[in-house]
Amino acid sequence: MNDVAPKVFISHASEDKPFVREFAKRLRDNGVDAWVDEWEILPGDKAELHK
């Protein structure tokens, strides 16, 4: 059995933020590594593309 959590990036419009927060929380509560900008990008972080 694979113990690596599935990973998802949630792209969304600003006006959908309340829904996205709840959706991502539920995903995380169920073992999914949900990536949401405001949780992962801190003020002053450089925005870089990873190759």
N, CA, C and O atoms as a printed pandas DataFrame, in Angstrom:
     atom_number atom_name residue_name chain_id  residue_number  x_coord  y_coord  z_coord
0              1         N          MET        A               1    0.845   -1.187    0.000
1              2        CA          MET        A               1    0.000    0.000    0.000
2              3         C          MET        A               1    0.887    1.245    0.000
3              4         O          MET        A               1    1.925    1.275    0.661
4              5         N          ASN        A               2    0.480    2.250   -0.729
5              6        CA          ASN        A               2    1.234    3.497   -0.845
6              7         C          ASN        A               2    0.804    4.462    0.257
7              8         O          ASN        A               2   -0.376    4.792    0.370
8              9         N          ASP        A               3    1.771    4.920    1.077
9             10        CA          ASP        A               3    1.455    5.821    2.187
10            11         C          ASP        A               3    1.670    7.290    1.849
11            12         O          ASP        A               3    1.628    8.141    2.738
12            13         N          VAL        A               4    1.898    7.596    0.581
13            14        CA          VAL        A               4    2.101    8.979    0.166
14            15         C          VAL        A               4    0.736    9.634   -0.066
15            16         O          VAL        A               4   -0.096    9.120   -0.814
16            17         N          ALA        A               5    0.525   10.780    0.592
17            18        CA          ALA        A               5   -0.755   11.484    0.457
18            19         C          ALA        A               5   -0.889   12.061   -0.949
19            20         O          ALA        A               5    0.078   12.587   -1.499
20            21         N          PRO        A               6   -2.081   11.965   -1.529
21            22        CA          PRO        A               6   -2.296   12.631   -2.816
22            23         C          PRO        A               6   -2.130   14.137   -2.633
23            24         O          PRO        A               6   -2.422   14.679   -1.567
24            25         N          LYS        A               7   -1.659   14.804   -3.683
25            26        CA          LYS        A               7   -1.443   16.248   -3.623
26            27         C          LYS        A               7   -2.315   16.937   -4.662
27            28         O          LYS        A               7   -2.433   16.476   -5.797
28            29         N          VAL        A               8   -2.927   18.054   -4.254
29            30        CA          VAL        A               8   -3.726   18.839   -5.193
30            31         C          VAL        A               8   -3.405   20.320   -5.032
31            32         O          VAL        A               8   -3.139   20.795   -3.928
32            33         N          PHE        A               9   -3.433   21.035   -6.142
33            34        CA          PHE        A               9   -3.311   22.486   -6.162
34            35         C          PHE        A               9   -4.690   23.021   -6.504
35            36         O          PHE        A               9   -5.294   22.598   -7.489
36            37         N          ILE        A              10   -5.192   23.949   -5.698
37            38        CA          ILE        A              10   -6.534   24.482   -5.927
38            39         C          ILE        A              10   -6.411   25.886   -6.511
39            40         O          ILE        A              10   -6.057   26.836   -5.813
40            41         N          SER        A              11   -6.710   25.995   -7.798
41            42        CA          SER        A              11   -6.730   27.281   -8.485
42            43         C          SER        A              11   -8.142   27.837   -8.376
43            44         O          SER        A              11   -9.117   27.120   -8.601
44            45         N          HIS        A              12   -8.252   29.126   -8.028
45            46        CA          HIS        A              12   -9.584   29.676   -7.784
46            47         C          HIS        A              12   -9.603   31.188   -7.943
47            48         O          HIS        A              12   -8.563   31.846   -7.908
48            49         N          ALA        A              13  -10.796   31.722   -8.116
49            50        CA          ALA        A              13  -11.000   33.170   -8.150
50            51         C          ALA        A              13  -11.095   33.681   -6.714
51            52         O          ALA        A              13  -11.523   32.956   -5.816
52            53         N          SER        A              14  -10.697   34.923   -6.509
53            54        CA          SER        A              14  -10.713   35.509   -5.157
54            55         C          SER        A              14  -12.086   35.430   -4.508
55            56         O          SER        A              14  -12.195   35.187   -3.306
56            57         N          GLU        A              15  -13.125   35.631   -5.292
57            58        CA          GLU        A              15  -14.474   35.612   -4.715
58            59         C          GLU        A              15  -14.903   34.216   -4.243
59            60         O          GLU        A              15  -15.888   34.080   -3.518
60            61         N          ASP        A              16  -14.167   33.192   -4.654
61            62        CA          ASP        A              16  -14.468   31.823   -4.224
62            63         C          ASP        A              16  -13.681   31.403   -2.980
63            64         O          ASP        A              16  -13.790   30.261   -2.535
64            65         N          LYS        A              17  -12.894   32.318   -2.421
65            66        CA          LYS        A              17  -12.008   32.006   -1.295
66            67         C          LYS        A              17  -12.722   31.326   -0.124
67            68         O          LYS        A              17  -12.198   30.339    0.393
68            69         N          PRO        A              18  -13.900   31.803    0.325
69            70        CA          PRO        A              18  -14.557   31.120    1.454
70            71         C          PRO        A              18  -14.851   29.639    1.164
71            72         O          PRO        A              18  -14.647   28.784    2.026
72            73         N          PHE        A              19  -15.328   29.342   -0.048
73            74        CA          PHE        A              19  -15.594   27.957   -0.422
74            75         C          PHE        A              19  -14.291   27.156   -0.463
75            76         O          PHE        A              19  -14.229   26.028    0.028
76            77         N          VAL        A              20  -13.257   27.748   -1.052
77            78        CA          VAL        A              20  -11.974   27.058   -1.206
78            79         C          VAL        A              20  -11.365   26.714    0.146
79            80         O          VAL        A              20  -10.834   25.618    0.324
80            81         N          ARG        A              21  -11.434   27.630    1.094
81            82        CA          ARG        A              21  -10.890   27.354    2.435
82            83         C          ARG        A              21  -11.552   26.120    3.041
83            84         O          ARG        A              21  -10.869   25.232    3.551
84            85         N          GLU        A              22  -12.870   26.066    2.987
85            86        CA          GLU        A              22  -13.601   24.930    3.565
86            87         C          GLU        A              22  -13.310   23.642    2.794
87            88         O          GLU        A              22  -13.095   22.588    3.392
88            89         N          PHE        A              23  -13.306   23.734    1.473
89            90        CA          PHE        A              23  -13.032   22.576    0.628
90            91         C          PHE        A              23  -11.636   22.014    0.915
91            92         O          PHE        A              23  -11.472   20.806    1.085
92            93         N          ALA        A              24  -10.636   22.891    0.967
93            94        CA          ALA        A              24   -9.264   22.458    1.232
94            95         C          ALA        A              24   -9.131   21.864    2.631
95            96         O          ALA        A              24   -8.416   20.880    2.819
96            97         N          LYS        A              25   -9.804   22.444    3.601
97            98        CA          LYS        A              25   -9.774   21.908    4.965
98            99         C          LYS        A              25  -10.328   20.489    4.984
99           100         O          LYS        A              25   -9.762   19.605    5.628
100          101         N          ARG        A              26  -11.426   20.272    4.282
101          102        CA          ARG        A              26  -12.015   18.925    4.238
102          103         C          ARG        A              26  -11.089   17.940    3.538
103          104         O          ARG        A              26  -10.960   16.791    3.959
104          105         N          LEU        A              27  -10.447   18.394    2.469
105          106        CA          LEU        A              27   -9.483   17.523    1.795
106          107         C          LEU        A              27   -8.358   17.135    2.748
107          108         O          LEU        A              27   -8.006   15.960    2.851
108          109         N          ARG        A              28   -7.798   18.116    3.442
109          110        CA          ARG        A              28   -6.704   17.843    4.386
110          111         C          ARG        A              28   -7.157   16.931    5.518
111          112         O          ARG        A              28   -6.412   16.048    5.944
112          113         N          ASP        A              29   -8.368   17.142    6.001
113          114        CA          ASP        A              29   -8.907   16.275    7.056
114          115         C          ASP        A              29   -9.030   14.824    6.594
115          116         O          ASP        A              29   -9.084   13.906    7.412
116          117         N          ASN        A              30   -9.073   14.627    5.266
117          118        CA          ASN        A              30   -9.204   13.288    4.698
118          119         C          ASN        A              30   -7.909   12.788    4.060
119          120         O          ASN        A              30   -7.928   11.879    3.230
120          121         N          GLY        A              31   -6.783   13.389    4.456
121          122        CA          GLY        A              31   -5.492   12.871    4.038
122          123         C          GLY        A              31   -4.944   13.378    2.718
123          124         O          GLY        A              31   -3.954   12.843    2.219
124          125         N          VAL        A              32   -5.563   14.397    2.141
125          126        CA          VAL        A              32   -5.084   14.960    0.882
126          127         C          VAL        A              32   -4.250   16.203    1.189
127          128         O          VAL        A              32   -4.664   17.053    1.978
128          129         N          ASP        A              33   -3.083   16.306    0.568
129          130        CA          ASP        A              33   -2.227   17.479    0.729
130          131         C          ASP        A              33   -2.735   18.565   -0.226
131          132         O          ASP        A              33   -2.317   18.631   -1.382
132          133         N          ALA        A              34   -3.634   19.407    0.269
133          134        CA          ALA        A              34   -4.247   20.459   -0.545
134          135         C          ALA        A              34   -3.417   21.731   -0.452
135          136         O          ALA        A              34   -3.177   22.240    0.643
136          137         N          TRP        A              35   -2.978   22.245   -1.595
137          138        CA          TRP        A              35   -2.144   23.444   -1.666
138          139         C          TRP        A              35   -3.028   24.637   -1.992
139          140         O          TRP        A              35   -3.638   24.702   -3.060
140          141         N          VAL        A              36   -3.089   25.586   -1.051
141          142        CA          VAL        A              36   -3.875   26.812   -1.228
142          143         C          VAL        A              36   -2.917   27.984   -1.050
143          144         O          VAL        A              36   -2.130   28.009   -0.104
144          145         N          ASP        A              37   -2.983   28.946   -1.953
145          146        CA          ASP        A              37   -2.020   30.049   -1.951
146          147         C          ASP        A              37   -1.838   30.717   -0.596
147          148         O          ASP        A              37   -0.702   30.885   -0.153
148          149         N          GLU        A              38   -2.908   31.100    0.071
149          150        CA          GLU        A              38   -2.759   31.858    1.321
150          151         C          GLU        A              38   -2.194   31.017    2.460
151          152         O          GLU        A              38   -1.746   31.569    3.465
152          153         N          TRP        A              39   -2.207   29.695    2.322
153          154        CA          TRP        A              39   -1.620   28.824    3.338
154          155         C          TRP        A              39   -0.150   28.550    3.051
155          156         O          TRP        A              39    0.621   28.257    3.965
156          157         N          GLU        A              40    0.236   28.646    1.793
157          158        CA          GLU        A              40    1.570   28.211    1.386
158          159         C          GLU        A              40    2.511   29.348    0.999
159          160         O          GLU        A              40    3.729   29.184    1.075
160          161         N          ILE        A              41    1.978   30.494    0.588
161          162        CA          ILE        A              41    2.814   31.612    0.167
162          163         C          ILE        A              41    2.796   32.668    1.262
163          164         O          ILE        A              41    1.742   33.196    1.616
164          165         N          LEU        A              42    3.964   32.963    1.789
165          166        CA          LEU        A              42    4.076   33.951    2.859
166          167         C          LEU        A              42    4.481   35.307    2.288
167          168         O          LEU        A              42    5.106   35.368    1.230
168          169         N          PRO        A              43    4.134   36.392    2.976
169          170        CA          PRO        A              43    4.560   37.713    2.505
170          171         C          PRO        A              43    6.078   37.748    2.318
171          172         O          PRO        A              43    6.835   37.312    3.186
172          173         N          GLY        A              44    6.499   38.266    1.185
173          174        CA          GLY        A              44    7.925   38.356    0.887
174          175         C          GLY        A              44    8.487   37.154    0.156
175          176         O          GLY        A              44    9.628   37.201   -0.304
176          177         N          ASP        A              45    7.712   36.064    0.033
177          178        CA          ASP        A              45    8.181   34.897   -0.712
178          179         C          ASP        A              45    8.324   35.250   -2.185
179          180         O          ASP        A              45    7.542   36.033   -2.726
180          181         N          LYS        A              46    9.331   34.664   -2.830
181          182        CA          LYS        A              46    9.497   34.836   -4.266
182          183         C          LYS        A              46    8.573   33.860   -4.982
183          184         O          LYS        A              46    8.456   32.698   -4.593
184          185         N          ALA        A              47    7.932   34.337   -6.009
185          186        CA          ALA        A              47    7.109   33.462   -6.840
186          187         C          ALA        A              47    8.017   32.888   -7.919
187          188         O          ALA        A              47    8.511   33.622   -8.775
188          189         N          GLU        A              48    8.237   31.588   -7.881
189          190        CA          GLU        A              48    9.113   30.935   -8.840
190          191         C          GLU        A              48    8.424   29.713   -9.416
191          192         O          GLU        A              48    7.649   29.038   -8.738
192          193         N          LEU        A              49    8.717   29.445  -10.662
193          194        CA          LEU        A              49    8.254   28.217  -11.280
194          195         C          LEU        A              49    9.266   27.133  -10.975
195          196         O          LEU        A              49   10.472   27.362  -11.076
196          197         N          HIS        A              50    8.799   25.973  -10.607
197          198        CA          HIS        A              50    9.685   24.844  -10.325
198          199         C          HIS        A              50    9.673   23.921  -11.528
199          200         O          HIS        A              50    8.617   23.502  -12.003
200          201         N          LYS        A              51   10.848   23.617  -12.003
201          202        CA          LYS        A              51   10.966   22.746  -13.179
202          203         C          LYS        A              51   11.206   21.324  -12.757
203          204         O          LYS        A              51   11.333   20.441  -13.605
